[in-house]
Amino acid sequence: MRLRHKFNAVRTETDGIKFPSKKEAKYYLKYKALQGVGEIIFFLRQVPFYLSGGVKYVCDFQIFWADGSVEFIDVKGMKTPVYTAKKKMVEATYPIKITEV
């Protein structure tokens, strides 16, 4: 018997990388294509932020754009109260803004 994801996300493997959802895999392919044409210098996956109280938040993507800007992207299908609280803590602790898609 196969276990279902609590929010009905479908686990997907792309380029040998296992993603928790099809949506996140789709964004990975999008950023990879943008890197191929030079709009993105490079991008990182699963970027951790360590917060007080032993709390850890993991952002899905950190993108380094060719124009020198840096963007943090979190791919969300469902926003939980825990996610919202952690996101606010990260944005209050670090000088960044996390974009949700």
N, C-alpha and C positions, 0 to 999 in steps of 0.2 A: 504494500500500500504506500502511496506517495503522499507525503505531507504537503499541505497547502500553506502558502504564505498568509500571515494574518490579515494582510490588506489585498489579497489576491494578486500580488505581483508575481510575474513569471520569471524565474531565474533563467539567465541567458549566458551563454559563453560566446565570446567574440575575441578573435586573435589569441586564443588560449587563456583569456582572462575571464573569470566568473563574475558576473554582475548580478546584483540582487533583483534587478528588474530589466525588462526590455527597454524601458524609457532611458535608464542610465546607460545602457549599451549603445543606444541610438545617439546620445549626446557624446559618448566617447568617439564614435565613428565620425561625428560632425567635427569635433575638435581635431581629430587626426587628419581629416581632409583639409581643414583650415591651416594646419601646420604644413601640410604638403604643398600648399600654394603660397606659403610665406606670410600669411596674416597672423599666425601664432608662431612665436619662436619655439616654445615648448609648453607642455602642461604636465601637472602632477595629479595623481589620483589619491584619494583617501588621505588627505592632509590632516594630521592630528593637531588639536589645540588642547593644551593642558590648563585647567582652571583650578581655582582654589577648592579645597575640600576633596581633592582626589577625583574631581570630575573631568572627564575627557569628552571632547566633541570632535567628530571626524567630518570634515567637509569633503564632498565628492570630488571636486576639481579645483585646482588653482591654475589659472591661465596667465601666461606671460605673453602679452600682445606685442606685435612688431613695433607699435608706436611707443613702447616703454611702459604702458599701463599694466597693472596686475589686477586680476578679477578672481573672486572666490564664488564658485557656483555650487549650489546644492540642488540636486534633482529630487523633487518631492512629488509623490502621488497623493500622500495623505499627511497633513500636519498634525502631529500629536502635541499635547500640552508639554511633554518632556522636551521634545525638539524645540518648540517655541522658547521655552525657558533657557535652554542651553545656548541657542542662537543669540538671545539677548545678552547672556553672560559673556559670550565671546566678543560681541560687538562693543560691550561696555569695557572689556579688559584690553582688547587689542584695537589699534587704529584701522579697522577694516569694516567693510560692509559686505554681507553675504547676500548674493542674489539667488532667489529661488526660481526654479523653472519647473 
